[in-house]
Amino acid sequence: MNINNSKYIVYAFNKKWKSIRECCKYYEVRYGSVMSYKRIHKCTAEEAIAYCRNLKKLGIFYFKKVRWTDLCKFRFIGSPIPLATDQCFRS
């Protein structure tokens, strides 16, 4: 199958990107989070990336549908699932 890559170009933040993933990588936001927000809120990739960038700047993240701040220190105990220490604060 011959796919013309030009139809997959993404325009965001006054720049042309090869993909949404490339843009996410540049702005250091999780691709999965951007795509999830984009799907749920039916918005553009640029809006979803901007939202995720803002959360990151504010030090906010979501884990298991709970909002956390970056004051939280996570530790791993032989598991890919982070376990919150007693230094964590929910916001």
Kinemage of the C-alpha trace (Angstrom):
@kinemage 1
@onewidth
@group {chain A} dominant
@subgroup {mainchain}
@vectorlist {calphas} color= white
{ca met a 1} P 0.000 0.000 0.000
{ca asn a 2} L 1.439 3.363 -1.002
{ca ile a 3} L 0.479 6.069 1.502
{ca asn a 4} L 1.079 9.704 0.751
{ca asn a 5} L 2.654 11.060 3.948
{ca ser a 6} L 1.634 14.637 3.164
{ca lys a 7} L -1.932 13.972 4.264
{ca tyr a 8} L -0.700 13.067 7.753
{ca ile a 9} L 1.067 16.389 8.379
{ca val a 10} L -0.089 18.165 11.517
{ca tyr a 11} L -0.064 21.923 11.965
{ca ala a 12} L 0.257 23.076 15.572
{ca phe a 13} L 1.810 26.069 17.292
{ca asn a 14} L 2.593 27.745 13.956
{ca lys a 15} L 4.745 24.823 12.876
{ca lys a 16} L 4.384 21.791 10.609
{ca trp a 17} L 4.890 18.373 12.252
{ca lys a 18} L 5.221 14.907 10.695
{ca ser a 19} L 2.854 13.547 13.336
{ca ile a 20} L 1.107 14.348 16.592
{ca arg a 21} L 3.584 12.036 18.307
{ca glu a 22} L 6.513 14.121 17.023
{ca cys a 23} L 4.898 17.297 18.380
{ca cys a 24} L 4.263 15.621 21.748
{ca lys a 25} L 7.872 14.505 21.939
{ca tyr a 26} L 9.112 18.030 21.196
{ca tyr a 27} L 6.910 19.545 23.925
{ca glu a 28} L 7.644 16.652 26.317
{ca val a 29} L 4.059 15.590 26.906
{ca arg a 30} L 2.705 12.035 26.824
{ca tyr a 31} L 1.240 11.099 23.451
{ca gly a 32} L -1.343 8.833 25.137
{ca ser a 33} L -2.543 11.652 27.380
{ca val a 34} L -2.869 14.018 24.423
{ca met a 35} L -4.805 11.510 22.337
{ca ser a 36} L -7.073 10.610 25.252
{ca tyr a 37} L -7.863 14.266 25.971
{ca lys a 38} L -8.379 14.906 22.240
{ca arg a 39} L -10.823 12.005 21.946
{ca ile a 40} L -12.798 12.778 25.103
{ca his a 41} L -13.083 16.525 24.526
{ca lys a 42} L -13.370 16.342 20.728
{ca cys a 43} L -10.751 19.033 20.245
{ca thr a 44} L -7.744 19.573 18.006
{ca ala a 45} L -4.321 18.094 18.660
{ca glu a 46} L -2.995 21.594 19.308
{ca glu a 47} L -5.616 22.230 22.009
{ca ala a 48} L -4.928 18.857 23.647
{ca ile a 49} L -1.155 19.410 23.623
{ca ala a 50} L -1.598 22.917 25.045
{ca tyr a 51} L -3.785 21.491 27.829
{ca cys a 52} L -1.191 18.819 28.689
{ca arg a 53} L 1.643 21.365 28.574
{ca asn a 54} L -0.261 23.588 30.987
{ca leu a 55} L -0.858 20.704 33.422
{ca lys a 56} L 2.829 19.858 33.274
{ca lys a 57} L 3.805 23.492 33.899
{ca leu a 58} L 1.494 23.582 36.925
{ca gly a 59} L 2.929 20.285 38.165
{ca ile a 60} L -0.385 18.435 37.957
{ca phe a 61} L -0.878 14.900 36.715
{ca tyr a 62} L -3.574 12.262 36.907
{ca phe a 63} L -3.039 8.690 38.062
{ca lys a 64} L -5.992 6.303 38.223
{ca lys a 65} L -8.364 9.254 37.730
{ca val a 66} L -6.993 11.036 40.817
{ca arg a 67} L -5.383 14.464 40.500
{ca trp a 68} L -1.872 14.729 41.997
{ca thr a 69} L 0.697 17.518 42.238
{ca asp a 70} L 4.389 17.204 41.567
{ca leu a 71} L 4.991 17.449 45.333
{ca cys a 72} L 4.290 13.743 45.298
{ca lys a 73} L 7.306 11.438 45.280
{ca phe a 74} L 6.735 8.041 43.750
{ca arg a 75} L 8.760 4.927 44.401
{ca phe a 76} L 8.743 1.620 42.597
{ca ile a 77} L 8.818 -1.724 44.376
{ca gly a 78} L 9.530 -4.283 41.666
{ca ser a 79} L 6.395 -3.200 39.876
{ca pro a 80} L 5.596 -0.885 36.997
{ca ile a 81} L 2.845 0.653 39.142
{ca pro a 82} L 4.044 3.671 41.154
{ca leu a 83} L 3.217 3.570 44.832
{ca ala a 84} L 2.679 6.897 46.565
{ca thr a 85} L 4.776 7.606 49.634
{ca asp a 86} L 3.485 9.461 52.647
{ca gln a 87} L 4.938 12.672 51.176
{ca cys a 88} L 2.146 12.811 48.614
{ca phe a 89} L -0.542 15.441 48.651
{ca arg a 90} L -3.737 15.264 46.655
{ca ser a 91} L -5.090 18.499 45.255
